[in-house]
Amino acid sequence: MLFILTMQNTDLRNLDFQQLLALRALVEQRSVSRAAAALNLSQPAMSRILARLRTLFGDPLLARSRKGLVATARAHALVEPLARLLDDAAGLIAPQRFDPAAARGEWRIAANDYAAQVVLPGLFGILRGETPGMETNVRPNDAAALEDLEAGRLDLALGVFRDAPAGFYRQDLVRDGFVALMRKDHPAARAKLSLPVYLKLSHLFVTLTGGGIGAVDAALARLGQKRRIAARVSTFMAVPGILRATDFVLSLPGLLADHLCRDAGLRKMPLPFRTPAFSVAQLWHQRRHADAAHTWLRAQTRRAIARS
């Protein structure tokens, strides 16, 4: 609908919400002094507001009678639209609320392999139970995630982030470190894993790009050592089957190893050298920071980690 500004409604620039509140109080109280007291104003201040309202509306609004002031016909006609206007205005500044059970729409999340294994199972259980009307769409946490968060195409990213760029918030969810994973009857699983034994093993390496080195290789390099990478895969989904069928060993985050060990015939062992710990975090843009639904979603990722 096209809204045409006319000379008749340019007076809106001279009207503020204090005057509207005063008008409601005057009509309800039918007394300048009582209306002033209701709004914590002085009687002269309320009288000045009433004078401005009479000019604005071109109507006395309150008329004298033998029983005191009474509302004019114009004032009576303003009661309902004024109440709606003030209620709508109050709704604009009222705290936002989110009702999970009544929510409709979708959650849009980017997650790396770690989060997909460690966070998502618990998170999906929570979301399915508490927001049954919402669909959850998860995509890889790739190079486009920051741009999509900023543009509003993503709600949340889960993964390892060294810092939060300008305009973003980061919250650490869990600290983790690296362990070795192999089949339970692997020859190296019979005793404590030593560095010489570890270096002689055939190593499986999970890499999205098919190349590069990881935190484990960087830690070994600081010791002047290097492991032999025998095979590379692009996803942790393939790991259990490969490890059960080979003598490969995989160095990976401890919580992820716990998930892969479940009913997989695998064994987790400490690494024979120190590796730096790291944090898995959730990252979001400031455009969603104060949103009630988004605040609720971020709380559920923390719950999911606590249950893992």
N, C-alpha and C positions, 0 to 999 in steps of 0.2 A: 504494500500500500504506500503510495506516494504521500509524504507529509509536507504540506505547504505552510511555511511560516507566514503568518499574517500579522498585521498591526495589532490585532486583538490579543494574540498570545505573546507578544513581545514583553508584556508586563511580567512574564515568568522570571525575567532577570531580576525583578525587584521583590521576589518572593523567596523566603528561605524556610527551612524546616522548623525553626523556632516559631515563626509566625503560624505555620500550620498546626503545630502542637498547641500554641496559644488559642487558635480558633477552636480546636476540639475542646480544650478546657473551658473556654468561655461558653460554648453551647451546652456542655454538660453541666457546668456549675451555675450558669445563669447569674453570675456575680463576678465582677472584676476582681474584688479582693480575694474571693475563694479560688478563682482561677490563678491569680498571682501566687497564692500560697501553694497550690498544687504543683506549680512549676518552679518554686523557690525564687520567684521574682518579686520585686517591689510593686506596690499598687500603681505608682506613677509609670513604671516601665510597662506594665500590662495595659494601662490606659493609652500609652503612646502606640503600642502594637495594635490595639483595637482601632485606633484612629487610622493607622496605615491600612489595616484590613478593610475598613469601611470605604476608603478611597479606592483601593485595588478592586474590590468587588462591586463598587457603586451601589452599596446597600448598607443600611445601618446594622444589620446582622443581629443586634440585640436592641429591643425596643422596651421602653418603660411601660409598665402597667401598674394597676393598683396593688398587685402582689409582688412587685419587683420587676426585674428584667425578664423578658421572654424572647425566644428565638424567632426571627422573622421567617417567612416562607422560604426565602433564599437560603438562610442558614440551615433550615430543616432539610432542604434539597441537597445540601453539601455534606450531610452527616455520613451517608453510606460511601460515596466516592472518596471522601477524606479518610475514612477508616481503612478502605482498601489501599489507598496510596501510602498511608503511614505504615500499614502492615507490610506492604511490599518493600518499602524502604528499610524497615527493620530486618527483613529477610536478607537484604543485600549485605548487611554487615554482621549478621548472626554467625556464630561459629558453624563451620561446615560439618555435616555429620555423614557417616557412611554406614549403611545397613547392609552387611554382607549377604544376608538371606534374600534381600530384595534386589540386589545388584544385577544388572544386565550389561552385557558387552564382552570385552575380551581383555585379558592380561597379555602384554607383549614383552617377552623376556629374551635376552641374548645370554647364552651360557656356554662356557667352554666345557671340554670333556669332563674335567674334574667336577664342576658344579652339576653337570648332567648326572653323574653317578652318585655324588654325595648329598647334594641339596635337593634336586628335583623330586626324587621319590617321596621324601617326607613332605615337601611343599605341595606336590600334587594331591597327596592325601588330605592335607589341610584345606586346600582350595576347593577340592571336589566336595568335601563335607560341609564347608561353611559358605561357599559362594557357588551353589549348584547352577545358577543362571549365567555364570561367566564361563567363557571359553578361554583356555590357556594356550597360547601359541609361542613355541620356543624355537629360536633359530641360533646358528653358531655365533659366538662372540668374535666377530671378525673386525677388519679394519674400518668398516662402515658403521660400527656400533655407536661411536661417539657422535657422528653426524646425525644418526637416526634418533638418538636420545635427545639431541639438541632440537631437532625438528619435530619431535613429538611422535615419531613413528615407532619408537620403543619406549617402554615404561622403565625398564630396569636391565642392567647388565651384571652378570655374575662371572667372576674370574679373578685373575691376579692382576692388580693395577698398582704400579709403583707410586703413583700420585694421582691426585684429582685435578684435572685441568681447570682453568678459570671458568666459572659458571657451573661447575659440577660438584657434587658431594660424594664422598666415599666413606663407607662404613665397613670395618673389618668384621668378618663373621667368625673366622676360626684360624688358628695358627697351626701349621703342620710342618713336617720335615720328611726326609726321604728314607726309605727302607728298600730292601731287596725282596723280590718275589720270585718264587720258583715252584715247580711241582713238588709235592710232599715227599716223593721217593727219589728226588734228585740226589746224586752223589754228594753234592756240596751241602745238602741239608742235614747231614748226619752229625756235624759238629759246628762249633762256632765259626763263623765266616771270617777268615783272615784276609788281609789285603793281598798277599801273593795269590791266594786261591781265587779271590774275586777278580783279579786282573787276568787270570788264565781262562776265565769262563767266557762263553759266547753270549754276548749281550743283545737283547732286544731293545729297540729305541722307538718310542712313540713320538712322531713329529708330524704336524699338520702340513709342513712344506716339503717333507721328504729329505731335508738336509739339516744343516746347522748342528749346534751342540747345546747341551742342556746344563742345568746347574750342577749336576753330578760331574760332568766332564770338566767344568770350570774348577770344581773343588779338587779333582784329581790333578789337573794341570798345576795348581798351586803346590802340590806335593811332588811335582816333576814326574807324574805318572799319566798313563793313558790306557783306556780300556779298548777292547776290540768289539766294535759294533758289527754283529753278524747279520742283523736284519732290521728293517725299519717298517713301521706301519703307521697309518694316519689316524687311528682311533683306538681307544682302550677297549672297545667292544670286541675286538679280535684277540685280545690278550689271553683270556683264560684258555681258549682252545689251543692257541699256539704253545703256551707254556706247558700244558698237559701233554702235548705231543712231542716236545723237544727237550733238550737240555739247556735251553736258553734261560737267562735270568734277566729280570726287568727291575730297574731302579725307578721308584715312583713314590709319590706322596703317601704317607702312612694311612690316612683315612681312606684314600682311594684303594689302597691295598686291602684294607679291611672289607670293603664292599666287594672286591673281586674275589676275595677268599671264601665268601659264603657259598657253600656247596659246590666249590669249583675244584677241589682236590689240590689246592695250592697252599704254600707255606710262606709266611712273612718272616724275614730275618733282619736284624740290625745291620746297617752298613759298617764296615771296618774302618771308616774314616768319617770326619765331621763334614757335614754339609749345612749351608745356611738355612735357617727356618724361613718360612714365607707365610704371608697372610692371604687367605681367600676373602674377597670383599664383594660388596654390592655397590654399584655406581649408578647415580641418577643425576638428571639435570635439574637445575634450580627451578625450572618452570613447573615441576611436579613436587617440589619439596614440601610445600604446605598443603597439598591436596589431601583430603581426608582418606580417600580410597587408596592413594599411593602410600600414605603413612601406614595404613593398615597392612598393605602388601609387604612393605619392608619389615614390619614386625613379624610377619609369618615366615619370612626367610630365616629370621633368627630362631624362631620356634623349630623350624625344620632342621636346622643345624644342631640344636640342642637335643633333638630326638635321634640324630644319626648315630 
